[in-house]
Amino acid sequence: PVTAAGGLTAASMALSPAEDAEVRRWLATIGRMLHSDDFKAWNSAFLREHCNTFEDGEENALEHTDIHNKFQEEVERRIEAAVAGTDVDMAA
């Protein structure tokens, strides 16, 4: 059998109907956040602010890592805020 991280197999990772429903609620909440006008506006502004930093080429500057980290941190913060009012457990 194919194993995932921690030696889990597909069978051992199967979700119960309740768990499946929770995952679907979680994904729907995140989807609504990603498609919201607020997120789209923030994302567009972030991209406009940083687009001139990137150039065609193979090499990635250290500054690119900083920009990526800022983007990732803000997206994670927005996801956490979106699910804060739901019964989704972000620690799981």
N, C-alpha and C positions, 0 to 999 in steps of 0.2 A: 504493500500500500504506500501511497505517497504521503509523506509526513510534512508537517509545517513546523515552524519554530517551536521548540520545546518538545518535539517528538509527537505532536498531536496528529492523529489521522483524521481524514475527512469524516469518518464515522463518529469519532469521539468529539468532533466539533459540531455535530448536527444540533440544530436549535430546536427547542420545543416550540409549539405554536405560540405560546406567550412570549418567548424570547424573540421569535421571528417577528411578531407584531411590534415589539419594542424597537427592534432594529429598523423596521419599516417607518415607525414614527420618528425615530432619530434621523433617518435619511430624508424624510419628508420635511422635517424642520430645517435641516441644513440646506436642502434644496430651495425652500422658500426664502431663506436668508440670502443665498447666492443669487437668486433671481430678483431680489428686492431692488427698488429704485435707489435706496440708500447705499447698498453694497455696490451697485453698478456705478453710482456717482463717485464713491470713494475709490473704487478700482480704477476708473478712468483718470481721476485726478492723480493717483499714485503713478500710473503709467506715464502720464504727461510730464510729471515732475522728474521722472528718472529716465525717460526714453533716450535722451541725448548722451547718457553715460555709456550706453552700449554701442559698439561698433562691430561691423563685420570682421570676423577673424576667429582664430582658433583659441587664442589666449583669453582667460578670464582674469580680470583684475580683482584684487582683494576688495575693492569697492563694490564689486558685483555681489560678493558674499554678504557684505553688510546690507545691501539693498534687499537681497533675498531674505535675510534674517528678519529685517523690518517687516517685509511683506508677510512672511510666515507668522510672525508674532501677532500682527494685526488680524489676519484671517482667523487664527486660533482664538483670539480674544472675542471676535465677533461670533464665532461658532459657540463658544462657551456662553456668551450672553444670550444667544438665540435659544439654547436648550435650557437655560437657567430656570425658566418658568415651566418646564415640562418635567415628567417623571423619568427622564432619561438620565442614567447614571454615567457621567463622563469618566469616572474613575475605573469603570469596568473594562 
